Amino acid sequence: MTSSASATASFPVTATQTPRLGPLAGSLIDAFLVVRGETERRAAPLSPEDQVIQSMPDASPTKWHRAHTTWFFEQFVLGAHCRGYQPFHPDYAFLFNSYYVSAGPRHTRGERGLITRPGMADITAYRRHVDEAVVDFLGRADVATLEAVAPLVEVGLNHEQQHQELMLTDILHAFAQNPTAPAYDPSWRFPVPASRGEDWISLPEGIHTVGHAGDGYHFDNERPAHRALVGPVKLARNLVTNAEWLAFMADGSYRTATLWLMDGFAAASREGWQAPGHWYEVEGEWRIMTLGGLQPVDPDAPVCHVSYYEADAFARWSGKHLPTEMEWEVAARANQLHDAFGIVWQWTRSAYSPYPGYRATEGALGEYNGKFMVNQLVLRGSSLATPADHSRVTYRNFFYPHHRWQFTGLRLADYV
């Protein structure tokens, strides 16, 4: 699900139409078209009806994801830097802003699925209009302007890649509500995990540099790089599997209050959790709703769609705990973790909070990460839905502890 389709498959604008581009303009346009094309590739299997549904307030319709990522470029690149640019439609900023208070009023998040109009074809026209305007603007801009807007384009592309992942997790949640269990991609299969090998990696006590350093792309919440005391601790090389989770379930652990945080047990009781998200018991056998439809639970596959509360309870049941994000990063930097990327995001027991010396980006884009640094937990790695070039060892994903519609799993840690 992570390969990139040709951008020209969906849109007629290509970098080859402006042959006199300089290297910076050309690279920006190429990257822009590839990412924008990948969004359309992921949306292509979905009908207009599929694209309008919002199955819960935390999810968004595919149509909205396509429009919101387009508004981002229209607002922060074209609107702010392209002289004379007129917005495609006067209502779209209100409909497709997400949480950028500084950028103006916005439609209620939990009611995005009520917006049947503009329709899917209108959003396709919106994307094409903005794509053509961005390519034209970048192709004509002087070097000083390109250097000024390049960071904004880069943020916008990484932002869109985040929404590409959400498009898959959100439509999977919607399809999971359908009693016919439709498949997004009938040929989809869960990624094959690595050979298990040795079970544990030991990290002796030491001071390590964590966080992003250097010039490569990163979000502001990954900086500044700083020193942290880690260890002594052992981390599981392998992700927790469905077979291990089935043993946890068979032991009555969803009903054992002593294994759970109080809020977690309340959530499990209130929501009737008996298994991970998207698991269903059919004629005495557990099945899981996947992007390929309803499939038997593979005991050897890593467990996914578990909340932080469930992950923490499983760790207690195992006599272990979850790693901190610093422990995870140190082990991952040493290439000691199997399946650290590309299968499931892994819960850590670290609160999502600012690194020492953190400063949010100035302006509206400062709302991107910093204002969410409370009441959420950090996940590390990446998932099967994450675009292939959107992973790095310093990436800090974050969700509320009850969330489990994402591809979220875990690995264990233990005191030495």
Secondary structure, 3 states (H helix, E strand, C coil): CCCCCCHHHCCCCCHHHCCCCCHHHHHHHHHHHHHHHHHHHHHCCCCHHHHHCCCCCCCCCHHHHHHHHHHHHHHHHHHHHCCCCCCCCCCHHHHHCCCCHHHCCCCCHHHHHHCCCCCHHHHHHHHHHHHHHHHHHHHHCCHHHHHHHHHHHHHHHHHHHHHHHHHHHHHHHHHHCCCCCCCCCCCCCCCCCCCCCCCEEEECCEEEEECCCCCCCCCHHHCCCEEEEECCEEEECCCCEHHHHHHHHHCCHHHCHHHCCHHHHHHHHHHCCCCCCCEEEECCEEEEEECCEEEECCCCCECCCCCHHHHHHHHHHCCCECCCHHHHHHHHHCCCCCCCCCECEEEEEEECCCCCCCCCCCCHHHHCCHHHCCCCEEEEECECCCCCCCCCCCCCEEECCCCCCCCEECCCEEEC
